[in-house]
Amino acid sequence: MAFTERSARARAAILAAASRRFADDGYESTTVRAIAADAGVDPSMVIRYFTSKADLFYAVAAAELPPLDMPTSADFAATYARTFVEVWEGGGHALANLFRAAPTHADAAHRLQQILDRQLMPFFRESFPDRPDIDQQAALVLSQTIGVIYCRYLLKMEPLASMSRQTLEQAISGVIRHHLGEA
């Protein structure tokens, strides 16, 4: 769908309002009417641009995963760990809500898998093009970092929640090296 400048502004306002609502109220409690009111548009505009609340939720989550410019480096593990911690220490983005919803909503789990497949897996494949088992190794790395997302950023479990960034980055990079067979 091509957007005029006016419709692009309305779409951006809807995304911003939805991001705030989903972060503050969660998926279940957020309504299309509340998002529309916050964005200053009619509820029909939300549906026009995003089809449904679920599609809007996924659009917010995907839009808020920052573009990853992780360079291929001699120390992939340290670069990945630093980038991961920087993204999540920024906090509050709707991607956290997608992680919250994924365990109990099959569609959310599917959408999260799509985001990981499209936005993270290519970095592993490009960084290690000669490894036939890189998908399995990447899955193990993702299992570790997703565990950190749940324990530190969503559940705020101690002592992980109050661990320094430097300690966290070192721990994550060590586990990544192990899973990539570099330890």
Salt bridges, closest charged atoms under 4 A:
GLU5 OE2 - ARG9 NH1 3.01
ASP25 OD2 - ARG21 NH1 3.11
GLU28 OE2 - HIS105 NE2 2.87
ASP38 OD2 - ARG21 NE 2.53
ASP55 OD1 - ARG111 NH2 3.04
ASP75 OD2 - ARG177 NH2 2.85
GLU89 OE2 - ARG152 NH2 2.99
ASP135 OD1 - ARG125 NE 2.96
GLU182 OE2 - ARG131 NH2 3.35
